[in-house]
Amino acid sequence: MTTPPGNNLRRTIRAGGVALLLVSVAGCGAGNWFRDEPVTVAPEARAEREDRGREGTIWDLFSGVDEPNTAIEVNKYLWNASLEVLNFLPVQTVDPFSGLIVTGFGTPPGGGRAYRAAVHVADPALDARSLHIALMTNAGPASPATVRAVEDAILTRARQLRIRDAGL
């Protein structure tokens, strides 16, 4: 009894797929691929690593997730300054817990082009690195100079608010 040529190809592909699946599953616990071991380790870090144990799984990637109901802290001066500087834009979404402000299209006073903004205050520090801004026009992304000018205005206003509160 002879086998048709198509069956041999199917068997080969099926066997290769099963072998690939077995090798990939067997390799899941074969090493510590997701952690880089530093050459010099501080004693505190070494103790913490020893407390966790040496065995690691793919699920360890998700073990650092905190309580989902915990609020993320944002800088109140950057938050308020963003709302004040962009007050000509209609607010669509505001999430003070994650620091996100999304606006609709609006025209600045004395301007002719409509803008839309997305502001993310990512950190509780009063720092330029804590502020992320995306500006859009009807034609596409706003120019980098315009984005920089809005960032500078927000940072300046945040600094003014901080100085005013320090005087109380």
C-alpha positions, -999 to 999 in steps of 0.1 A, spaced: 0 0 0 15 34 -10 7 67 6 -3 97 -16 25 123 -19 3 149 -1 0 128 30 38 127 35 40 165 34 11 169 58 27 144 82 60 162 80 44 196 86 24 182 115 54 166 131 74 198 127 47 218 143 44 194 172 82 194 177 83 232 176 55 233 202 72 209 225 105 227 223 90 261 230 70 247 260 100 229 273 121 261 270 97 282 291 113 271 324 148 265 310 164 297 320 161 331 336 156 350 303 138 380 316 162 391 343 196 405 338 220 397 366 243 427 373 280 420 378 281 438 411 251 436 434 245 458 464 239 438 496 204 451 499 195 440 464 212 406 469 191 400 501 159 410 483 167 387 453 175 358 477 142 363 495 123 360 462 140 328 454 159 317 422 130 302 403 112 325 379 83 321 355 66 342 329 40 353 355 68 372 374 65 399 348 31 408 362 38 404 399 49 441 402 13 453 395 0 473 424 -36 475 436 -57 487 407 -77 511 429 -46 530 439 -45 565 426 -14 576 406 -1 609 419 2 638 395 16 673 401 -12 696 410 6 727 396 12 711 362 -24 698 362 -40 732 370 -16 751 347 -25 728 318 -62 734 324 -56 772 326 -34 775 296 -56 754 274 -89 769 287 -99 779 252 -102 743 242 -134 723 251 -125 696 275 -136 661 264 -120 638 289 -103 645 322 -89 618 345 -71 634 375 -61 599 388 -40 591 357 -32 627 348 -48 627 314 -65 657 298 -80 653 263 -96 683 246 -117 689 214 -108 713 187 -108 750 196 -92 782 183 -68 802 205 -76 838 211 -63 859 182 -55 827 162 -69 813 131 -60 776 133 -80 751 154 -60 728 177 -68 697 197 -46 687 227 -38 657 248 -19 664 280 -4 637 303 10 647 336 30 616 343 47 622 376 42 641 409 74 661 404 72 697 391 95 689 362 94 692 324 98 654 321 65 650 339 46 668 312 37 652 279 18 671 253 4 662 219 -12 689 197 -32 682 166 -46 706 139 -72 698 113 -44 690 89 -24 668 112 2 671 140 11 707 151 46 720 145 72 712 171 76 749 178 40 752 187 41 722 210 72 737 226 55 771 231 25 754 248 48 733 270 67 765 280 35 783 288 22 754 310 56 751 328 57 789 334 22 790 347 29 760 370 60 777 384 38 808 390 12 788 409 39 771 430 55 805 439 20 818 448 13 789 471 48 791 487 39 827 497 9 816 518 
